[in-house]
Every structure is written in structure tokens, then in C-alpha cells.
């Protein structure tokens, strides 16, 4: 019996063994076949996905932590063309997109059915779609899936619709401080003008390419990409808004073409505000060409040099006092005219002012007196001091697009001896308002001139780095600065200037400069009205520069720029918590 | 030892030898099955954990986008012009210089502004996952064969 079944068992065992062996042989053959190599290649292609991680662009805050520039989430909406073909949902997609996003139905159908490139897998249909609209479409897509799962409804779906979220730069304050902030273009993500332009690299951060394994067995932590550097500005948002309002009101009141107001801390160079016109809604930066004729109009404070007129006299007087050319009580007999380099220079009203001390020369803004002062000083000394004040050079402010202006020096082809006289009262010299306020900081700040800056600190990798104080030079001594401070404060008080502010002792100087027309001279009749001033005189906490271009209600700086200065100071002291002199001295005495 | 003592019983009862072989075979089969089952379980758990990691990474990205969006919305709601108009509606107006009253408070130090920094804290390169958590049994065996020195150094 055993022998009878023995051979059968052996046959079955042999067949099973042969079967097993053939399976093994087949496995080995398949593993090493040319097709296997192709499949391995395909698997490798899908094993990892290349992904570019873009860091979030660094935010921008004002000095009190109010956001001036941030990021919001928007979506790119496109279709997976293979899925669209499988589910045949072109019409549904076109219908929903036209309903929700207002896109043209026929254009969507046409672009999906006839894509621009053959065998295209993905086609982008719309970008920068707000999350609110994208969410509507996503919900709709889920509804179709649920209906399909329940077996309800028709075969319509949004299966091929794909949503890719990304950041978009957003400016919550719209136009406010636009001249300082600048903007970022959408597609290229490049910063232009202002802070966005100057700190583009730091704000943007560094994008990182990573290979993300698709096999969950090989899932790894995706490398963390540091966000772009966050910037904290020295700007005071509320003061910026108030000063912009004052500027707009002044332009309207005095019928001026445009204007600039800067408020700075003369001790540190921290800029509190730069208000300039025109301004751009940064969330609609594409209107740039409708607002500006050229790039240097974006921030007139740093990019448009102009002849400042009599505000420049404070620098001439500072140089003369510091070099010992004159003393405050030096008497000058003003006959109403002086000849310098063969040309006659006259006062603003063409009148003679008789005997004047140096305070009187500043108080009455006498061109003849200042031309005499610069002549007494000599060209070499005068221009040396102008160089020390940084005239004709970039201030180094951390904003993109600064221009240097120009002062001609003896030896230049186009310098004439008369310019020693005219430069003394701000004619024939081109400066930017930021240069003037930097130079003025030396007089306000005990002779130390500070570099103006807008960035107070940077936050990178969770650590804040503050901008150090930068002294740009010491063009005059502290005693000269104190003397001139007193002279300027007294001159304002004696003429009962409209720049005076109740409770605060301020020093300053008006300026009215005729506008030069190339090849024609000073024939336009239009003026640039300016004012530079600071206070409190004994411990300056703010320095303000006003420039109104071509005011027509009055052409004089004393009637236009000076009252604007007072308005700005009134806002500044309230918003910056600067108490009146009486209270401050009372506290200091304790 | 008397070998006949061992051989004789097997000759008398050959089923004993067959039973022993069957036991050995079944034992080996069970051992292999157990190893395979453990390997399968570990691999499946690793796959599930890997998928969870991928889902969490997606959730982190999504949350970052939502946070940025919320922050932008808050900033927009707190913008100067927006706040001004809301303040005016409820009866506030900007204070003027002559309306301010100053009181001397000894020892008062004004608070420092808080910067609502929301950026990520970069901790350098993320620590690499040890190979024990990602490699399969075969990978480990391969590595063992290919670089015995490395393994021995690792053990030391």
C-alpha cells in the first residue's frame, strides 16, 4: 500500500518543486529583464519630488510694532489636463470659474481643449486669487466629490482643478508711507524703491530646493527654511499719517505743486516721518506709471535735488562762526547790494537794511550780508565746511534711490567766483531735503552730524539686531552749535515767526528760492518755499524740514513753510510724548 | 555509548523519526512566519508614521499660510485710516497741543513697544533621521555586508 502511493507522492512533490522552481526562475528573469529597468526608472522618477521652498518675505513694522508690510495667502488655480480628459469636466470647470472668478467661459474652454503646448500636463488659469474666492471653489469641488460618493447628481465634477497656495505682499496702510516702503512686484517678487528696494535681498530670504521622498517609509523632516529678515523701522505710523495730512492740506491751502516734510531725531538720525507727494497705493503698484513720470519722483526727499534758498544760510553762518570769520555781534552795514565776482547781489526785497548784527542778518534773511560773510571767509574755507556738512554727497540713508545733488567747487569748469556769494544764500547749489536735514542735525546736536536712517532694527532667526548710532562727522564745534542755536531761536522770536509753537522754544530758518529755468535763469516767478527747524532748543528731540514746491497762494517760505512747521511740531510733540519746556525742566530739576 | 540503543527504537518505530522531522519543519516554518509577520508589522507602522509626518508637514505649511493671512487681516483692520474712522464714529477726535495735560509721575517708565514678530525661528539644519528608522531589513543587511568596518566602528 505504501509502495503503491510512494511513486505518486514523488510525482506530486516533483511537480510542486518544478512549479516552485519555475516561479523563482520567472521572478529572476522578470527582475533582470529590460522592462524591469524601465519600471525601476519610472519608480525612481516618482520616488522623490523636487520642491522649491520659498521663505515668507520678511515683514516691515513701524517703531511701535504696527505692521506696514506683510504677506497674505493667495492661490494659483489651474487644471490637471490628464484628469480633465478622464473626467471630461471642462464645461463644469469653466462654468464654476466664470461664476466665481468672473473669468470668460469660452476662453477657459478654449485654453483647456487647445492647450498652448502639446502633451501639457498642467495649465494655469488664474493666479493671485484671494483665499475667500479659492475656498468657494474648493468647497464646490468637495461637494461634487460627496455627491459622486453618494451616487447622487450627474457626472459633473471639478476633479481636474488644482489649487496652489502662495504668499502675496500686502500693505495694510495702502498709501501711507508708500514713499518710504516701496513695493514688490508680483510675478518676479523683486523689491523696488524705498525699504523694499534697499533691503530686497534680506527681506526675500533664500529659497531652498529640496527633494521630498514620496515613499512614506522614507519620509523625512523637510528642512526648515528661515523666513526673510523682519525689519523694524524708525517711522512712527501715527505721526507719519498726521504729517501726510498736514502736507496734503498745505498743498491745497497754498496751491503748491508738490511737497516734502521730514521729521527726524537729531540725536540719533532716526527718521520719524518722510511725507512726500505724490503717493502710491502699494497694493496697486501697477498704477506706478499713472502716478509718477519718472523714478526719482517716488521719494522727492531723497531723489530730487533743488536750490534750497535761504535755509542754506544756517550752514554759511555755522561755517563763518566756527572758522572765526564773524561773531554773533559782528556788525555789517547793509547797503542793499554787494558785488562778488563781478556780479551784483541784492537782498530779497532789493532794500538796504543798514547796520545789522549776525542775528539780524539771519532774522531778515539778508543775501547781501551772507554773501559778504562767505566772501570774508574765502572760497577755500567756505567749501571745506560745505564738504564737512555733506553737501554734494550721498547721506547714506538706507533707502533705495538717493541722489547726491551738486555743489560746484573752485576749479570746476562751471564754477564762477560769483558763486561764492550766491551759494552762501542757497542759490546755485543743489541739495536734497535729506542732505539739508542731516547738515542741520549738526547745529541741533552739539556739532555732531548724524546719518539719517529708517531701519531701527532687524529680526533674523528670532534675534533682533538694532542699528547702531552713526555719527557722520563733526563739522562744527559744540560751542558754535550752541551759539547758532541761540541766534536762530532769537531771530524766530524777534520776528514773531509763524513757526513758533506755544510752550516749546524752537530754532529755525525760512527759505524762499526762485526756481532756475535752464538757459533762461530765474525767470519763472515760481519759488521753492522751505523751512528747517528743531526743538526744544536746549535739548533737541526733533528736527523738521519742510519743502513746498511752487506755492502760489504766497511765494514766501515765511508765510507757507513756517506755519506748516508749527503744525508739524504740534503733532510731533503730542504723538512723541515730548512735554512742554516748562514741564520737562521741572522733571529734570528733580 | 551503545549505539544500538538509539538505532533500535527508531527501527522499531519509524514514525518517531518522521514526527521529529515534521516538528523541525513546522518549527522552522513558524519562526520564518513570525519574523515575516514582525517585519511586515514594523514596515506597515513605519509607513503609517511616514504618512502622518507628511500630513503634519502639509498641515504646518497650511497653518503658516493661514496665520499670515490672519495677521494681514488684523493689520488691515488696525490700520491708521481704519482706526481713525472707527474712532471718529464712536465720538473720539485727535487731541490738540493745548488740550494735553502733563502730570509728573515719579519713577514712571513708559513701556517698550512690543513687536508682534511672527517669523519662524530657524534652528539650523533639522537633525537627520537615524537610518534605523528608515532602512528596511534588506537595506540593513546590505549595509552590513558592504561596509563591515563602518558597522563595527558604529558598535564600538
Interface residues (C-beta under 8 A of the other chain):
Chain A: X56 X58 X59 X61 X63 X64 X65 X66 X67 X70 X71 X72 X73 X131 X165 X167 X170 X172 X173 X174 X176 X215 X216 X217 X218 X219 X220 X221 X222 X223 X224 X225 X226 X227 X228 X230 X232 X237 X238 X241 X242 X459 X461 X462 X464 X501 X502 X503 X570 X573 X574 X577 X579 X580 X583 X586 X587 X590
Chain B: X43 X46 X47 X48 X49 X50 X51 X53 X54 X57 X61 X62 X64 X65 X66 X68 X69 X71 X72 X73 X75 X76 X78 X79 X80 X81 X84 X94 X95 X96 X97 X98 X100 X102 X104 X106 X110 X113 X114 X115 X116 X117 X118 X119 X120 X121 X122 X123 X125 X126 X127 X128 X129 X134 X136
